[in-house]
Amino acid sequence: MRGTLTAAGIILAALVWYAGSCIIRPFRDCWLCDGKGHHRSKRKSKLSRPCRWCRASGKRLRFGRRLWNRARRVHRDAAAGARIAR
Ligand SMILES: [Zn+2]
């Protein structure tokens, strides 16, 4: 029982920490181009091309932040829908 509580506490702490880091730094460097916005194609190594993964911005929205944005959008749409229905 005590072990379960400790594990739950650790998971909760990790979630809070992750949420906080998503708020403080919503973007992180793209894993494909290392934040440069372009990367070298493997076959022609001298050519660098705009990164498709981050759309050449070099930054990716973090997974937690994307979830948060989606949740907010759903919430907002629901609120707007409720207003229309009334
Ligand atoms: Zn990229």
PDB file of the backbone (N, CA, C, O) and the ligand in Angstrom, with CONECT records:
HET     ZN  A 101       1
ATOM      1  N   MET A   1       0.841  -1.204   0.000  1.00  0.00           N
ATOM      2  CA  MET A   1       0.000   0.000   0.000  1.00  0.00           C
ATOM      3  C   MET A   1       0.875   1.254   0.000  1.00  0.00           C
ATOM      4  O   MET A   1       0.673   2.186  -0.778  1.00  0.00           O
ATOM      5  N   ARG A   2       1.855   1.236   0.904  1.00  0.00           N
ATOM      6  CA  ARG A   2       2.741   2.393   0.989  1.00  0.00           C
ATOM      7  C   ARG A   2       3.544   2.545  -0.310  1.00  0.00           C
ATOM      8  O   ARG A   2       3.777   3.651  -0.799  1.00  0.00           O
ATOM      9  N   GLY A   3       3.953   1.399  -0.843  1.00  0.00           N
ATOM     10  CA  GLY A   3       4.699   1.422  -2.102  1.00  0.00           C
ATOM     11  C   GLY A   3       3.861   1.991  -3.235  1.00  0.00           C
ATOM     12  O   GLY A   3       4.359   2.747  -4.069  1.00  0.00           O
ATOM     13  N   THR A   4       2.581   1.621  -3.260  1.00  0.00           N
ATOM     14  CA  THR A   4       1.684   2.132  -4.294  1.00  0.00           C
ATOM     15  C   THR A   4       1.560   3.642  -4.192  1.00  0.00           C
ATOM     16  O   THR A   4       1.578   4.354  -5.196  1.00  0.00           O
ATOM     17  N   LEU A   5       1.434   4.122  -2.945  1.00  0.00           N
ATOM     18  CA  LEU A   5       1.306   5.565  -2.732  1.00  0.00           C
ATOM     19  C   LEU A   5       2.559   6.293  -3.205  1.00  0.00           C
ATOM     20  O   LEU A   5       2.480   7.343  -3.843  1.00  0.00           O
ATOM     21  N   THR A   6       3.714   5.721  -2.884  1.00  0.00           N
ATOM     22  CA  THR A   6       4.972   6.336  -3.286  1.00  0.00           C
ATOM     23  C   THR A   6       5.063   6.391  -4.810  1.00  0.00           C
ATOM     24  O   THR A   6       5.464   7.406  -5.380  1.00  0.00           O
ATOM     25  N   ALA A   7       4.687   5.287  -5.464  1.00  0.00           N
ATOM     26  CA  ALA A   7       4.744   5.239  -6.926  1.00  0.00           C
ATOM     27  C   ALA A   7       3.799   6.276  -7.528  1.00  0.00           C
ATOM     28  O   ALA A   7       4.141   6.968  -8.487  1.00  0.00           O
ATOM     29  N   ALA A   8       2.598   6.370  -6.941  1.00  0.00           N
ATOM     30  CA  ALA A   8       1.633   7.353  -7.443  1.00  0.00           C
ATOM     31  C   ALA A   8       2.186   8.760  -7.267  1.00  0.00           C
ATOM     32  O   ALA A   8       2.019   9.613  -8.139  1.00  0.00           O
ATOM     33  N   GLY A   9       2.849   9.001  -6.127  1.00  0.00           N
ATOM     34  CA  GLY A   9       3.432  10.312  -5.874  1.00  0.00           C
ATOM     35  C   GLY A   9       4.509  10.649  -6.890  1.00  0.00           C
ATOM     36  O   GLY A   9       4.592  11.777  -7.376  1.00  0.00           O
ATOM     37  N   ILE A  10       5.325   9.664  -7.201  1.00  0.00           N
ATOM     38  CA  ILE A  10       6.407   9.887  -8.170  1.00  0.00           C
ATOM     39  C   ILE A  10       5.823  10.192  -9.544  1.00  0.00           C
ATOM     40  O   ILE A  10       6.288  11.096 -10.239  1.00  0.00           O
ATOM     41  N   ILE A  11       4.792   9.425  -9.931  1.00  0.00           N
ATOM     42  CA  ILE A  11       4.160   9.646 -11.236  1.00  0.00           C
ATOM     43  C   ILE A  11       3.522  11.028 -11.277  1.00  0.00           C
ATOM     44  O   ILE A  11       3.632  11.740 -12.275  1.00  0.00           O
ATOM     45  N   LEU A  12       2.859  11.401 -10.197  1.00  0.00           N
ATOM     46  CA  LEU A  12       2.215  12.715 -10.115  1.00  0.00           C
ATOM     47  C   LEU A  12       3.257  13.826 -10.226  1.00  0.00           C
ATOM     48  O   LEU A  12       3.075  14.802 -10.953  1.00  0.00           O
ATOM     49  N   ALA A  13       4.360  13.650  -9.484  1.00  0.00           N
ATOM     50  CA  ALA A  13       5.422  14.658  -9.514  1.00  0.00           C
ATOM     51  C   ALA A  13       5.986  14.789 -10.928  1.00  0.00           C
ATOM     52  O   ALA A  13       6.257  15.893 -11.401  1.00  0.00           O
ATOM     53  N   ALA A  14       6.158  13.645 -11.595  1.00  0.00           N
ATOM     54  CA  ALA A  14       6.696  13.669 -12.955  1.00  0.00           C
ATOM     55  C   ALA A  14       5.724  14.381 -13.887  1.00  0.00           C
ATOM     56  O   ALA A  14       6.145  15.147 -14.754  1.00  0.00           O
ATOM     57  N   LEU A  15       4.428  14.135 -13.716  1.00  0.00           N
ATOM     58  CA  LEU A  15       3.417  14.780 -14.557  1.00  0.00           C
ATOM     59  C   LEU A  15       3.425  16.290 -14.340  1.00  0.00           C
ATOM     60  O   LEU A  15       3.366  17.065 -15.294  1.00  0.00           O
ATOM     61  N   VAL A  16       3.499  16.697 -13.071  1.00  0.00           N
ATOM     62  CA  VAL A  16       3.516  18.127 -12.754  1.00  0.00           C
ATOM     63  C   VAL A  16       4.761  18.766 -13.351  1.00  0.00           C
ATOM     64  O   VAL A  16       4.698  19.847 -13.937  1.00  0.00           O
ATOM     65  N   TRP A  17       5.901  18.080 -13.195  1.00  0.00           N
ATOM     66  CA  TRP A  17       7.148  18.610 -13.741  1.00  0.00           C
ATOM     67  C   TRP A  17       7.056  18.738 -15.260  1.00  0.00           C
ATOM     68  O   TRP A  17       7.485  19.736 -15.839  1.00  0.00           O
ATOM     69  N   TYR A  18       6.493  17.719 -15.891  1.00  0.00           N
ATOM     70  CA  TYR A  18       6.394  17.737 -17.352  1.00  0.00           C
ATOM     71  C   TYR A  18       5.462  18.856 -17.804  1.00  0.00           C
ATOM     72  O   TYR A  18       5.763  19.577 -18.755  1.00  0.00           O
ATOM     73  N   ALA A  19       4.323  18.997 -17.116  1.00  0.00           N
ATOM     74  CA  ALA A  19       3.375  20.059 -17.463  1.00  0.00           C
ATOM     75  C   ALA A  19       4.042  21.418 -17.316  1.00  0.00           C
ATOM     76  O   ALA A  19       3.895  22.285 -18.177  1.00  0.00           O
ATOM     77  N   GLY A  20       4.777  21.601 -16.222  1.00  0.00           N
ATOM     78  CA  GLY A  20       5.475  22.858 -16.000  1.00  0.00           C
ATOM     79  C   GLY A  20       6.487  23.148 -17.085  1.00  0.00           C
ATOM     80  O   GLY A  20       6.586  24.275 -17.570  1.00  0.00           O
ATOM     81  N   SER A  21       7.234  22.134 -17.463  1.00  0.00           N
ATOM     82  CA  SER A  21       8.246  22.339 -18.506  1.00  0.00           C
ATOM     83  C   SER A  21       7.590  22.618 -19.850  1.00  0.00           C
ATOM     84  O   SER A  21       8.151  23.332 -20.681  1.00  0.00           O
ATOM     85  N   CYS A  22       6.392  22.052 -20.069  1.00  0.00           N
ATOM     86  CA  CYS A  22       5.670  22.329 -21.315  1.00  0.00           C
ATOM     87  C   CYS A  22       5.181  23.773 -21.337  1.00  0.00           C
ATOM     88  O   CYS A  22       5.102  24.388 -22.400  1.00  0.00           O
ATOM     89  N   ILE A  23       4.853  24.314 -20.163  1.00  0.00           N
ATOM     90  CA  ILE A  23       4.389  25.703 -20.089  1.00  0.00           C
ATOM     91  C   ILE A  23       5.577  26.645 -20.270  1.00  0.00           C
ATOM     92  O   ILE A  23       5.488  27.645 -20.983  1.00  0.00           O
ATOM     93  N   ILE A  24       6.694  26.309 -19.610  1.00  0.00           N
ATOM     94  CA  ILE A  24       7.858  27.187 -19.667  1.00  0.00           C
ATOM     95  C   ILE A  24       8.506  27.133 -21.052  1.00  0.00           C
ATOM     96  O   ILE A  24       8.840  28.162 -21.638  1.00  0.00           O
ATOM     97  N   ARG A  25       8.673  25.932 -21.550  1.00  0.00           N
ATOM     98  CA  ARG A  25       9.299  25.784 -22.876  1.00  0.00           C
ATOM     99  C   ARG A  25       8.413  24.914 -23.765  1.00  0.00           C
ATOM    100  O   ARG A  25       8.630  23.706 -23.864  1.00  0.00           O
ATOM    101  N   PRO A  26       7.411  25.526 -24.416  1.00  0.00           N
ATOM    102  CA  PRO A  26       6.498  24.736 -25.239  1.00  0.00           C
ATOM    103  C   PRO A  26       7.161  24.161 -26.482  1.00  0.00           C
ATOM    104  O   PRO A  26       6.685  23.178 -27.051  1.00  0.00           O
ATOM    105  N   PHE A  27       8.243  24.768 -26.893  1.00  0.00           N
ATOM    106  CA  PHE A  27       8.914  24.285 -28.101  1.00  0.00           C
ATOM    107  C   PHE A  27      10.235  23.628 -27.744  1.00  0.00           C
ATOM    108  O   PHE A  27      10.884  23.990 -26.763  1.00  0.00           O
ATOM    109  N   ARG A  28      10.611  22.675 -28.541  1.00  0.00           N
ATOM    110  CA  ARG A  28      11.942  22.103 -28.379  1.00  0.00           C
ATOM    111  C   ARG A  28      12.550  21.886 -29.758  1.00  0.00           C
ATOM    112  O   ARG A  28      11.849  21.886 -30.770  1.00  0.00           O
ATOM    113  N   ASP A  29      13.840  21.704 -29.778  1.00  0.00           N
ATOM    114  CA  ASP A  29      14.517  21.563 -31.054  1.00  0.00           C
ATOM    115  C   ASP A  29      14.007  20.325 -31.782  1.00  0.00           C
ATOM    116  O   ASP A  29      13.738  19.287 -31.177  1.00  0.00           O
ATOM    117  N   CYS A  30      13.885  20.467 -33.077  1.00  0.00           N
ATOM    118  CA  CYS A  30      13.438  19.357 -33.907  1.00  0.00           C
ATOM    119  C   CYS A  30      14.470  18.228 -33.838  1.00  0.00           C
ATOM    120  O   CYS A  30      15.675  18.469 -33.914  1.00  0.00           O
ATOM    121  N   TRP A  31      13.985  17.012 -33.695  1.00  0.00           N
ATOM    122  CA  TRP A  31      14.905  15.881 -33.550  1.00  0.00           C
ATOM    123  C   TRP A  31      15.561  15.525 -34.879  1.00  0.00           C
ATOM    124  O   TRP A  31      16.628  14.912 -34.914  1.00  0.00           O
ATOM    125  N   LEU A  32      14.913  15.916 -35.968  1.00  0.00           N
ATOM    126  CA  LEU A  32      15.433  15.513 -37.272  1.00  0.00           C
ATOM    127  C   LEU A  32      16.568  16.422 -37.729  1.00  0.00           C
ATOM    128  O   LEU A  32      17.568  15.947 -38.268  1.00  0.00           O
ATOM    129  N   CYS A  33      16.416  17.737 -37.514  1.00  0.00           N
ATOM    130  CA  CYS A  33      17.415  18.682 -38.029  1.00  0.00           C
ATOM    131  C   CYS A  33      18.181  19.355 -36.900  1.00  0.00           C
ATOM    132  O   CYS A  33      18.977  20.255 -37.166  1.00  0.00           O
ATOM    133  N   ASP A  34      17.971  18.954 -35.652  1.00  0.00           N
ATOM    134  CA  ASP A  34      18.687  19.522 -34.499  1.00  0.00           C
ATOM    135  C   ASP A  34      18.426  21.007 -34.332  1.00  0.00           C
ATOM    136  O   ASP A  34      19.300  21.737 -33.865  1.00  0.00           O
ATOM    137  N   GLY A  35      17.250  21.462 -34.701  1.00  0.00           N
ATOM    138  CA  GLY A  35      16.890  22.861 -34.505  1.00  0.00           C
ATOM    139  C   GLY A  35      17.427  23.801 -35.569  1.00  0.00           C
ATOM    140  O   GLY A  35      17.324  25.020 -35.433  1.00  0.00           O
ATOM    141  N   LYS A  36      18.001  23.242 -36.629  1.00  0.00           N
ATOM    142  CA  LYS A  36      18.578  24.100 -37.670  1.00  0.00           C
ATOM    143  C   LYS A  36      17.558  24.464 -38.753  1.00  0.00           C
ATOM    144  O   LYS A  36      17.742  25.443 -39.477  1.00  0.00           O
ATOM    145  N   GLY A  37      16.516  23.700 -38.859  1.00  0.00           N
ATOM    146  CA  GLY A  37      15.474  24.000 -39.840  1.00  0.00           C
ATOM    147  C   GLY A  37      15.716  23.355 -41.196  1.00  0.00           C
ATOM    148  O   GLY A  37      14.851  23.375 -42.071  1.00  0.00           O
ATOM    149  N   HIS A  38      16.885  22.791 -41.356  1.00  0.00           N
ATOM    150  CA  HIS A  38      17.161  22.081 -42.600  1.00  0.00           C
ATOM    151  C   HIS A  38      18.091  20.921 -42.284  1.00  0.00           C
ATOM    152  O   HIS A  38      18.804  20.941 -41.281  1.00  0.00           O
ATOM    153  N   HIS A  39      18.081  19.953 -43.108  1.00  0.00           N
ATOM    154  CA  HIS A  39      18.945  18.804 -42.857  1.00  0.00           C
ATOM    155  C   HIS A  39      19.464  18.254 -44.167  1.00  0.00           C
ATOM    156  O   HIS A  39      18.925  18.529 -45.240  1.00  0.00           O
ATOM    157  N   ARG A  40      20.490  17.496 -44.058  1.00  0.00           N
ATOM    158  CA  ARG A  40      21.100  16.946 -45.257  1.00  0.00           C
ATOM    159  C   ARG A  40      20.422  15.638 -45.620  1.00  0.00           C
ATOM    160  O   ARG A  40      20.175  14.780 -44.772  1.00  0.00           O
ATOM    161  N   SER A  41      20.135  15.514 -46.875  1.00  0.00           N
ATOM    162  CA  SER A  41      19.548  14.255 -47.310  1.00  0.00           C
ATOM    163  C   SER A  41      20.636  13.186 -47.284  1.00  0.00           C
ATOM    164  O   SER A  41      21.819  13.473 -47.464  1.00  0.00           O
ATOM    165  N   LYS A  42      20.219  11.984 -47.063  1.00  0.00           N
ATOM    166  CA  LYS A  42      21.211  10.934 -46.833  1.00  0.00           C
ATOM    167  C   LYS A  42      21.960  10.555 -48.107  1.00  0.00           C
ATOM    168  O   LYS A  42      23.152  10.251 -48.073  1.00  0.00           O
ATOM    169  N   ARG A  43      21.249  10.579 -49.222  1.00  0.00           N
ATOM    170  CA  ARG A  43      21.900  10.118 -50.459  1.00  0.00           C
ATOM    171  C   ARG A  43      22.874  11.164 -51.003  1.00  0.00           C
ATOM    172  O   ARG A  43      24.017  10.859 -51.341  1.00  0.00           O
ATOM    173  N   LYS A  44      22.377  12.433 -51.079  1.00  0.00           N
ATOM    174  CA  LYS A  44      23.260  13.503 -51.563  1.00  0.00           C
ATOM    175  C   LYS A  44      23.671  14.337 -50.358  1.00  0.00           C
ATOM    176  O   LYS A  44      23.002  15.310 -50.012  1.00  0.00           O
ATOM    177  N   SER A  45      24.757  13.960 -49.730  1.00  0.00           N
ATOM    178  CA  SER A  45      25.089  14.512 -48.425  1.00  0.00           C
ATOM    179  C   SER A  45      25.490  15.984 -48.500  1.00  0.00           C
ATOM    180  O   SER A  45      25.526  16.645 -47.462  1.00  0.00           O
ATOM    181  N   LYS A  46      25.790  16.520 -49.670  1.00  0.00           N
ATOM    182  CA  LYS A  46      26.189  17.929 -49.743  1.00  0.00           C
ATOM    183  C   LYS A  46      24.983  18.852 -49.839  1.00  0.00           C
ATOM    184  O   LYS A  46      25.086  20.048 -49.565  1.00  0.00           O
ATOM    185  N   LEU A  47      23.844  18.296 -50.228  1.00  0.00           N
ATOM    186  CA  LEU A  47      22.642  19.105 -50.348  1.00  0.00           C
ATOM    187  C   LEU A  47      21.933  19.174 -49.006  1.00  0.00           C
ATOM    188  O   LEU A  47      21.693  18.140 -48.381  1.00  0.00           O
ATOM    189  N   SER A  48      21.596  20.365 -48.557  1.00  0.00           N
ATOM    190  CA  SER A  48      20.747  20.462 -47.380  1.00  0.00           C
ATOM    191  C   SER A  48      19.399  20.999 -47.835  1.00  0.00           C
ATOM    192  O   SER A  48      19.305  21.901 -48.667  1.00  0.00           O
ATOM    193  N   ARG A  49      18.376  20.415 -47.262  1.00  0.00           N
ATOM    194  CA  ARG A  49      17.034  20.802 -47.670  1.00  0.00           C
ATOM    195  C   ARG A  49      16.208  21.184 -46.462  1.00  0.00           C
ATOM    196  O   ARG A  49      16.479  20.743 -45.346  1.00  0.00           O
ATOM    197  N   PRO A  50      15.184  22.020 -46.694  1.00  0.00           N
ATOM    198  CA  PRO A  50      14.338  22.403 -45.560  1.00  0.00           C
ATOM    199  C   PRO A  50      13.722  21.185 -44.899  1.00  0.00           C
ATOM    200  O   PRO A  50      13.297  20.241 -45.564  1.00  0.00           O
ATOM    201  N   CYS A  51      13.685  21.225 -43.592  1.00  0.00           N
ATOM    202  CA  CYS A  51      13.169  20.089 -42.838  1.00  0.00           C
ATOM    203  C   CYS A  51      11.654  20.028 -42.983  1.00  0.00           C
ATOM    204  O   CYS A  51      10.954  21.020 -42.781  1.00  0.00           O
ATOM    205  N   ARG A  52      11.172  18.863 -43.331  1.00  0.00           N
ATOM    206  CA  ARG A  52       9.730  18.712 -43.500  1.00  0.00           C
ATOM    207  C   ARG A  52       9.042  18.491 -42.158  1.00  0.00           C
ATOM    208  O   ARG A  52       7.877  18.841 -41.974  1.00  0.00           O
ATOM    209  N   TRP A  53       9.779  17.909 -41.239  1.00  0.00           N
ATOM    210  CA  TRP A  53       9.185  17.553 -39.952  1.00  0.00           C
ATOM    211  C   TRP A  53       8.772  18.793 -39.155  1.00  0.00           C
ATOM    212  O   TRP A  53       7.711  18.813 -38.531  1.00  0.00           O
ATOM    213  N   CYS A  54       9.626  19.833 -39.183  1.00  0.00           N
ATOM    214  CA  CYS A  54       9.328  21.048 -38.421  1.00  0.00           C
ATOM    215  C   CYS A  54       8.976  22.194 -39.360  1.00  0.00           C
ATOM    216  O   CYS A  54       8.876  23.338 -38.916  1.00  0.00           O
ATOM    217  N   ARG A  55       8.788  21.919 -40.634  1.00  0.00           N
ATOM    218  CA  ARG A  55       8.505  22.927 -41.658  1.00  0.00           C
ATOM    219  C   ARG A  55       9.560  24.020 -41.639  1.00  0.00           C
ATOM    220  O   ARG A  55       9.242  25.208 -41.702  1.00  0.00           O
ATOM    221  N   ALA A  56      10.801  23.612 -41.554  1.00  0.00           N
ATOM    222  CA  ALA A  56      11.974  24.488 -41.667  1.00  0.00           C
ATOM    223  C   ALA A  56      12.078  25.510 -40.544  1.00  0.00           C
ATOM    224  O   ALA A  56      12.869  26.448 -40.646  1.00  0.00           O
ATOM    225  N   SER A  57      11.301  25.355 -39.478  1.00  0.00           N
ATOM    226  CA  SER A  57      11.395  26.305 -38.372  1.00  0.00           C
ATOM    227  C   SER A  57      12.454  25.867 -37.362  1.00  0.00           C
ATOM    228  O   SER A  57      12.968  26.689 -36.603  1.00  0.00           O
ATOM    229  N   GLY A  58      12.777  24.590 -37.354  1.00  0.00           N
ATOM    230  CA  GLY A  58      13.751  24.075 -36.404  1.00  0.00           C
ATOM    231  C   GLY A  58      13.161  23.774 -35.035  1.00  0.00           C
ATOM    232  O   GLY A  58      13.845  23.235 -34.165  1.00  0.00           O
ATOM    233  N   LYS A  59      11.890  24.122 -34.841  1.00  0.00           N
ATOM    234  CA  LYS A  59      11.250  23.913 -33.534  1.00  0.00           C
ATOM    235  C   LYS A  59      10.018  23.035 -33.700  1.00  0.00           C
ATOM    236  O   LYS A  59       9.299  23.093 -34.697  1.00  0.00           O
ATOM    237  N   ARG A  60       9.817  22.234 -32.688  1.00  0.00           N
ATOM    238  CA  ARG A  60       8.626  21.395 -32.675  1.00  0.00           C
ATOM    239  C   ARG A  60       7.859  21.685 -31.390  1.00  0.00           C
ATOM    240  O   ARG A  60       8.441  21.834 -30.316  1.00  0.00           O
ATOM    241  N   LEU A  61       6.549  21.760 -31.531  1.00  0.00           N
ATOM    242  CA  LEU A  61       5.716  21.885 -30.341  1.00  0.00           C
ATOM    243  C   LEU A  61       5.780  20.577 -29.573  1.00  0.00           C
ATOM    244  O   LEU A  61       5.673  19.497 -30.155  1.00  0.00           O
ATOM    245  N   ARG A  62       5.954  20.680 -28.271  1.00  0.00           N
ATOM    246  CA  ARG A  62       6.100  19.462 -27.476  1.00  0.00           C
ATOM    247  C   ARG A  62       4.778  18.717 -27.399  1.00  0.00           C
ATOM    248  O   ARG A  62       3.697  19.290 -27.532  1.00  0.00           O
ATOM    249  N   PHE A  63       4.910  17.422 -27.180  1.00  0.00           N
ATOM    250  CA  PHE A  63       3.736  16.549 -27.192  1.00  0.00           C
ATOM    251  C   PHE A  63       2.709  16.992 -26.146  1.00  0.00           C
ATOM    252  O   PHE A  63       1.513  17.061 -26.431  1.00  0.00           O
ATOM    253  N   GLY A  64       3.183  17.289 -24.941  1.00  0.00           N
ATOM    254  CA  GLY A  64       2.278  17.694 -23.870  1.00  0.00           C
ATOM    255  C   GLY A  64       1.556  18.986 -24.211  1.00  0.00           C
ATOM    256  O   GLY A  64       0.373  19.151 -23.915  1.00  0.00           O
ATOM    257  N   ARG A  65       2.288  19.902 -24.839  1.00  0.00           N
ATOM    258  CA  ARG A  65       1.702  21.181 -25.207  1.00  0.00           C
ATOM    259  C   ARG A  65       0.660  20.996 -26.306  1.00  0.00           C
ATOM    260  O   ARG A  65      -0.358  21.687 -26.326  1.00  0.00           O
ATOM    261  N   ARG A  66       0.919  20.061 -27.219  1.00  0.00           N
ATOM    262  CA  ARG A  66      -0.047  19.791 -28.288  1.00  0.00           C
ATOM    263  C   ARG A  66      -1.342  19.242 -27.690  1.00  0.00           C
ATOM    264  O   ARG A  66      -2.439  19.626 -28.094  1.00  0.00           O
ATOM    265  N   LEU A  67      -1.194  18.342 -26.723  1.00  0.00           N
ATOM    266  CA  LEU A  67      -2.372  17.795 -26.034  1.00  0.00           C
ATOM    267  C   LEU A  67      -3.149  18.923 -25.362  1.00  0.00           C
ATOM    268  O   LEU A  67      -4.376  18.988 -25.447  1.00  0.00           O
ATOM    269  N   TRP A  68      -2.412  19.810 -24.692  1.00  0.00           N
ATOM    270  CA  TRP A  68      -3.013  20.938 -23.975  1.00  0.00           C
ATOM    271  C   TRP A  68      -3.774  21.830 -24.947  1.00  0.00           C
ATOM    272  O   TRP A  68      -4.910  22.218 -24.678  1.00  0.00           O
ATOM    273  N   ASN A  69      -3.140  22.161 -26.094  1.00  0.00           N
ATOM    274  CA  ASN A  69      -3.789  23.007 -27.091  1.00  0.00           C
ATOM    275  C   ASN A  69      -5.059  22.347 -27.604  1.00  0.00           C
ATOM    276  O   ASN A  69      -6.087  23.003 -27.774  1.00  0.00           O
ATOM    277  N   ARG A  70      -4.979  21.048 -27.848  1.00  0.00           N
ATOM    278  CA  ARG A  70      -6.145  20.334 -28.366  1.00  0.00           C
ATOM    279  C   ARG A  70      -7.269  20.340 -27.339  1.00  0.00           C
ATOM    280  O   ARG A  70      -8.435  20.546 -27.677  1.00  0.00           O
ATOM    281  N   ALA A  71      -6.903  20.111 -26.082  1.00  0.00           N
ATOM    282  CA  ALA A  71      -7.909  20.109 -25.010  1.00  0.00           C
ATOM    283  C   ALA A  71      -8.574  21.479 -24.915  1.00  0.00           C
ATOM    284  O   ALA A  71      -9.790  21.575 -24.752  1.00  0.00           O
ATOM    285  N   ARG A  72      -7.776  22.529 -25.018  1.00  0.00           N
ATOM    286  CA  ARG A  72      -8.326  23.888 -24.942  1.00  0.00           C
ATOM    287  C   ARG A  72      -9.265  24.156 -26.102  1.00  0.00           C
ATOM    288  O   ARG A  72     -10.319  24.770 -25.936  1.00  0.00           O
ATOM    289  N   ARG A  73      -8.861  23.676 -27.312  1.00  0.00           N
ATOM    290  CA  ARG A  73      -9.692  23.914 -28.492  1.00  0.00           C
ATOM    291  C   ARG A  73     -11.044  23.208 -28.323  1.00  0.00           C
ATOM    292  O   ARG A  73     -12.100  23.775 -28.604  1.00  0.00           O
ATOM    293  N   VAL A  74     -10.978  21.951 -27.853  1.00  0.00           N
ATOM    294  CA  VAL A  74     -12.220  21.189 -27.656  1.00  0.00           C
ATOM    295  C   VAL A  74     -13.106  21.901 -26.648  1.00  0.00           C
ATOM    296  O   VAL A  74     -14.316  22.032 -26.840  1.00  0.00           O
ATOM    297  N   HIS A  75     -12.477  22.360 -25.568  1.00  0.00           N
ATOM    298  CA  HIS A  75     -13.225  23.045 -24.522  1.00  0.00           C
ATOM    299  C   HIS A  75     -13.875  24.319 -25.070  1.00  0.00           C
ATOM    300  O   HIS A  75     -15.044  24.598 -24.803  1.00  0.00           O
ATOM    301  N   ARG A  76     -13.094  25.088 -25.842  1.00  0.00           N
ATOM    302  CA  ARG A  76     -13.597  26.339 -26.391  1.00  0.00           C
ATOM    303  C   ARG A  76     -14.743  26.076 -27.362  1.00  0.00           C
ATOM    304  O   ARG A  76     -15.766  26.761 -27.335  1.00  0.00           O
ATOM    305  N   ASP A  77     -14.554  25.062 -28.233  1.00  0.00           N
ATOM    306  CA  ASP A  77     -15.595  24.734 -29.201  1.00  0.00           C
ATOM    307  C   ASP A  77     -16.866  24.303 -28.486  1.00  0.00           C
ATOM    308  O   ASP A  77     -17.971  24.674 -28.882  1.00  0.00           O
ATOM    309  N   ALA A  78     -16.698  23.515 -27.424  1.00  0.00           N
ATOM    310  CA  ALA A  78     -17.863  23.052 -26.671  1.00  0.00           C
ATOM    311  C   ALA A  78     -18.591  24.237 -26.051  1.00  0.00           C
ATOM    312  O   ALA A  78     -19.820  24.301 -26.064  1.00  0.00           O
ATOM    313  N   ALA A  79     -17.813  25.180 -25.504  1.00  0.00           N
ATOM    314  CA  ALA A  79     -18.413  26.361 -24.892  1.00  0.00           C
ATOM    315  C   ALA A  79     -19.143  27.182 -25.952  1.00  0.00           C
ATOM    316  O   ALA A  79     -20.247  27.671 -25.710  1.00  0.00           O
ATOM    317  N   ALA A  80     -18.526  27.334 -27.130  1.00  0.00           N
ATOM    318  CA  ALA A  80     -19.156  28.091 -28.202  1.00  0.00           C
ATOM    319  C   ALA A  80     -20.426  27.381 -28.667  1.00  0.00           C
ATOM    320  O   ALA A  80     -21.442  28.024 -28.931  1.00  0.00           O
ATOM    321  N   GLY A  81     -20.365  26.066 -28.763  1.00  0.00           N
ATOM    322  CA  GLY A  81     -21.532  25.292 -29.184  1.00  0.00           C
ATOM    323  C   GLY A  81     -22.672  25.450 -28.196  1.00  0.00           C
ATOM    324  O   GLY A  81     -23.833  25.569 -28.586  1.00  0.00           O
ATOM    325  N   ALA A  82     -22.334  25.451 -26.913  1.00  0.00           N
ATOM    326  CA  ALA A  82     -23.366  25.593 -25.874  1.00  0.00           C
ATOM    327  C   ALA A  82     -24.017  26.971 -25.984  1.00  0.00           C
ATOM    328  O   ALA A  82     -25.219  27.119 -25.763  1.00  0.00           O
ATOM    329  N   ARG A  83     -23.212  27.975 -26.327  1.00  0.00           N
ATOM    330  CA  ARG A  83     -23.751  29.327 -26.446  1.00  0.00           C
ATOM    331  C   ARG A  83     -24.714  29.427 -27.637  1.00  0.00           C
ATOM    332  O   ARG A  83     -25.752  30.086 -27.570  1.00  0.00           O
ATOM    333  N   ILE A  84     -24.327  28.739 -28.742  1.00  0.00           N
ATOM    334  CA  ILE A  84     -25.173  28.776 -29.939  1.00  0.00           C
ATOM    335  C   ILE A  84     -26.489  28.058 -29.668  1.00  0.00           C
ATOM    336  O   ILE A  84     -27.556  28.519 -30.070  1.00  0.00           O
ATOM    337  N   ALA A  85     -26.397  26.913 -28.974  1.00  0.00           N
ATOM    338  CA  ALA A  85     -27.577  26.093 -28.733  1.00  0.00           C
ATOM    339  C   ALA A  85     -28.587  26.819 -27.844  1.00  0.00           C
ATOM    340  O   ALA A  85     -29.790  26.565 -27.914  1.00  0.00           O
ATOM    341  N   ARG A  86     -28.078  27.726 -27.009  1.00  0.00           N
ATOM    342  CA  ARG A  86     -28.981  28.362 -26.061  1.00  0.00           C
ATOM    343  C   ARG A  86     -29.920  29.382 -26.680  1.00  0.00           C
ATOM    344  O   ARG A  86     -30.729  29.984 -25.974  1.00  0.00           O
TER     345      ARG A  86
HETATM  346 ZN    ZN A 101      13.382  19.871 -38.359  1.00  0.00          ZN2+
END
